Amino acid sequence: MQNLFAVAVIAVAMSAGMSQAQTPPAAGAQRTVKAIQPGLVEVAGPRVNDAYNAGISKIVASPAKGAKSIEVQSPYGPIFFDWPKDVKPVAFTITTGKAAGSVAEVSAPGFTEAARSDYKAAIDAVVTEAISQSAAQKKRKT
């Protein structure tokens, strides 16, 4: 019975590792982007597709978490980094959706029209850094 349990644990561990090394989608692929807050899709939509094309499945940005303020799920494993310099930290989540035909989702609980420029600058800077770090991670692992 213990051997069966050990085999099951090893199988789960191996499948978890393999799920991290997925091939990114073809360049130029587009996702339908659904924004939770009105106006957010215009701010984040194009950058969501950039993240998706880089193979990034999720970005979670949280103010005031230091070096782990930004969490990125890439095909090569998780990435953590602090807010880019000169960017106002704002909370948002981008989920690109892994399955073919799924819809990407953007959520920013504090988004308002008055804060539109802050969110645009933050999303642009964070997605750019996430793509850069994901590419560097890929290079290290391949």
C-alpha positions in Angstrom: 0.0 0.0 0.0 2.9 2.4 0.8 4.5 1.7 -2.6 1.2 2.5 -4.3 1.1 5.8 -2.4 4.7 6.6 -3.3 4.0 5.9 -7.0 1.0 8.2 -6.9 2.9 11.0 -5.2 5.7 10.7 -7.8 3.3 10.7 -10.7 1.6 13.9 -9.4 4.9 15.6 -8.8 6.1 14.7 -12.3 2.9 15.9 -14.0 3.1 19.2 -12.0 6.6 19.8 -13.3 5.6 19.0 -16.9 2.7 21.4 -16.8 5.1 24.3 -16.1 7.0 23.7 -19.3 4.2 24.3 -21.8 4.8 25.7 -25.2 3.7 29.3 -25.6 1.0 30.0 -28.2 1.8 31.0 -31.8 3.0 34.6 -32.2 0.2 37.0 -32.9 -2.6 34.9 -31.4 -5.4 37.0 -30.0 -7.7 36.4 -27.0 -11.1 37.9 -26.4 -10.5 40.1 -23.3 -13.2 40.5 -20.7 -12.8 43.3 -18.2 -14.6 43.2 -14.8 -14.6 47.0 -14.5 -16.0 49.2 -17.3 -13.3 50.9 -19.3 -10.6 48.5 -18.2 -10.5 46.5 -21.5 -9.5 49.6 -23.4 -6.6 50.2 -21.0 -5.4 46.6 -20.7 -6.7 44.7 -23.7 -3.7 44.9 -26.1 -1.2 44.1 -23.3 -3.2 41.1 -22.3 -2.7 39.7 -25.8 1.1 40.5 -25.5 1.3 38.5 -22.2 -0.7 35.6 -23.8 1.6 35.5 -26.8 4.6 35.3 -24.5 3.1 32.3 -22.8 2.2 34.0 -19.6 -1.0 32.6 -18.0 -1.5 35.0 -15.1 -0.1 38.2 -13.6 -1.1 39.3 -10.2 0.0 42.8 -9.1 -0.4 43.8 -5.5 0.8 47.1 -4.0 3.0 47.0 -0.9 4.4 43.5 -1.1 8.0 44.5 -1.7 10.1 42.2 -3.9 7.1 39.9 -4.4 4.6 42.5 -5.4 4.2 41.1 -8.9 3.6 37.4 -9.4 3.8 36.0 -12.9 2.9 32.4 -14.0 5.0 31.6 -17.1 5.4 28.4 -19.0 8.7 27.9 -17.2 7.5 28.5 -13.6 6.6 31.3 -11.3 8.4 34.7 -11.4 8.3 37.3 -8.7 9.5 40.9 -8.9 8.9 44.4 -7.3 7.2 47.3 -9.0 9.1 48.9 -11.9 10.7 52.2 -11.0 8.5 55.3 -11.3 5.3 53.3 -11.6 2.4 53.9 -9.2 1.5 50.5 -7.7 -2.1 49.6 -8.4 -3.8 46.3 -7.8 -4.8 44.2 -10.9 -5.0 40.7 -12.1 -4.6 39.4 -15.7 -5.6 35.9 -16.5 -4.9 35.0 -20.1 -6.7 31.6 -20.2 -4.7 28.5 -21.3 -7.3 26.5 -23.2 -8.0 27.2 -26.8 -11.0 29.5 -27.2 -11.0 30.6 -23.6 -11.5 34.2 -22.7 -8.8 36.3 -21.0 -9.9 38.3 -18.0 -8.7 41.6 -16.4 -9.7 42.7 -13.0 -8.7 45.9 -11.1 -10.8 46.5 -8.1 -9.7 50.2 -7.7 -10.0 51.1 -11.4 -11.9 54.3 -12.1 -11.8 56.7 -15.1 -9.9 59.2 -12.9 -7.2 56.6 -12.4 -7.1 55.4 -16.0 -3.6 56.8 -16.7 -2.1 55.2 -13.5 -3.5 51.8 -14.5 -2.4 52.1 -18.1 1.2 53.0 -17.0 1.2 50.2 -14.4 -0.1 47.5 -16.8 2.2 48.6 -19.6 5.3 48.5 -17.3 4.4 45.3 -15.5 3.5 43.3 -18.6 6.7 44.5 -20.3 8.8 43.4 -17.4 6.9 40.1 -17.1 7.5 39.3 -20.8 11.2 40.2 -20.4 11.7 38.1 -17.3 9.7 35.2 -18.8 12.0 35.3 -21.9 15.1 35.3 -19.6 13.7 32.4 -17.6 13.1 30.4 -20.8 16.7 31.1 -21.9 18.0 29.8 -18.6 15.9 26.6 -18.7 16.5 25.7 -22.3 
